Amino acid sequence: MKVLIADKFEQSGIAGLTAAGCDVVYQPDLKDAALTAAVRDTGADVLVVRGTTVTAAMLEAGSLSLVVRAGAGYNTIDVATASKRGIYVSNCPGRNAIAVAELALALILALDRRIPDNVAELRAGKWNKKEYSKARGLYGRTIGLLGYGSIGQEVAKRAHAFGMPIVVWSRRFASGRDRVDDAPVPMTGARTPGDVAAQCDVLSVHVALTPETKHLVNASVLDQLKPGSYFVNTARGEVVDYAALEKAVKERQIRVALDVFAAEPKDPAGEFKAPIVSLPNVYGTHHIGASTDQAQEAIAAETVRIVACYKDSGKVLNVVNLAKKTPATHMLVVRHRDRPGVLAHVFDHLRSGDINVQETENIIFDGAEAAVARINLDGAPPDALLKTIQSGNADILDLHLVTI
């Protein structure tokens, strides 16, 4: 199996892929047309990327069957085109959680103690202890979390260690799937993001970017924050309405720390202009939340695990683009002798009836003499067709149709 790595990647990961029997092509500077050409020319089966954008042209250029995002988010990959072409997209969720949580707490501390301003004045040759002795402190101040996935959980642990009460909104709690009372640290649940904002002194965002979360933090949420509150975003720039955030900074003295922006440069270094970062009381970092040696080693190990599993079993771990529900309406259950041609006979007749197979599995009984096939269909075969299928092959023992 040939693996093309088109981003900076840990040497331990390259060694792990090689040890797993993969033919590794490491070209970390590929992007745009050069990456499209490399996908075509190398004939790679697997593409591994970190921040590099994966376009429809790249996915259509060669024979890729798997794209691995060596990180958590996958909004830089054209998942829709991958799905249309039957290309798996996988990621490495949770492996950078501690690194991002550490940065979130660092930014909160920086806001409270105004550390960047301290440093800037010292470098400018100014001593201003009177001004920078003004800090509120974090102990006893409430932190609000929007999102309680792996990163939100790590932030909660650290905030609790600082003595900060925690209020949280997450779909897992709002839907009743999980209970706030079962969390490992004491927390209070909130019904909406606005309710969290109204109750907290520090609001920290930890939701994934989806169509539902775009501009989740909008003016109606930000207006609930108390004047002078702190706001931190280490998730994705697009989940926040930055125009509304600028207004909150100017009119209500909200202090802001951002690691992510809606329009980030494609290259690792270059010019960057965003109006919000020029405002007083706004700090920014360069989307470095996951960028610790520890996190990158963990992500490399997870990437190796995903690719090795796919190579050895055909199964894809952490796949993000399989249908949660197919158009199937009926299941055809076929009990049969485990002989060549039985399922081909069934599929041929389903095709003649213009009935599409959505999913299928064939389970073998002990001794490998008999099996049962479960075939999900997008419609119900007529009774006459079912009789033809059963009578047309002596190795079919029984069949019946189930409405899904």
Sequence and secondary structure as in RCSB ss.txt:
>XXXX:A:sequence
MKVLIADKFEQSGIAGLTAAGCDVVYQPDLKDAALTAAVRDTGADVLVVRGTTVTAAMLEAGSLSLVVRAGAGYN
TIDVATASKRGIYVSNCPGRNAIAVAELALALILALDRRIPDNVAELRAGKWNKKEYSKARGLYGRTIGLLGYGS
IGQEVAKRAHAFGMPIVVWSRRFASGRDRVDDAPVPMTGARTPGDVAAQCDVLSVHVALTPETKHLVNASVLDQL
KPGSYFVNTARGEVVDYAALEKAVKERQIRVALDVFAAEPKDPAGEFKAPIVSLPNVYGTHHIGASTDQAQEAIA
AETVRIVACYKDSGKVLNVVNLAKKTPATHMLVVRHRDRPGVLAHVFDHLRSGDINVQETENIIFDGAEAAVARI
NLDGAPPDALLKTIQSGNADILDLHLVTI
>XXXX:A:secstr
 EEEE S   HHHHHHHHHTT EEEE TT  HHHHHHHHHHHT SEEEESS  B HHHHHHS   EEEESSS  T
TB HHHHHHTT EEE  TTTTHHHHHHHHHHHHHHHHHTHHHHHHHHHTT   HHHHT    STT  EEEE  SH
HHHHHHHHHHHTT  EEEE HHHHTTSS GGGSSS  EE SSHHHHHHH SEEEE     TTTTT B HHHHTTS
 TT EEEE S GGGB HHHHHHHHHHH  EEEES  SS  SSSSS    GGGGSTTEEE  S TT SHHHHHHHH
HHHHHHHHHHHHHS  TTB  S SS S  EEEEEEEES TTHHHHHHHHHHHTT  EEEEEEEE TTSSEEEEEE
EESS   HHHHHHHHHT TTEEEEEEEE 
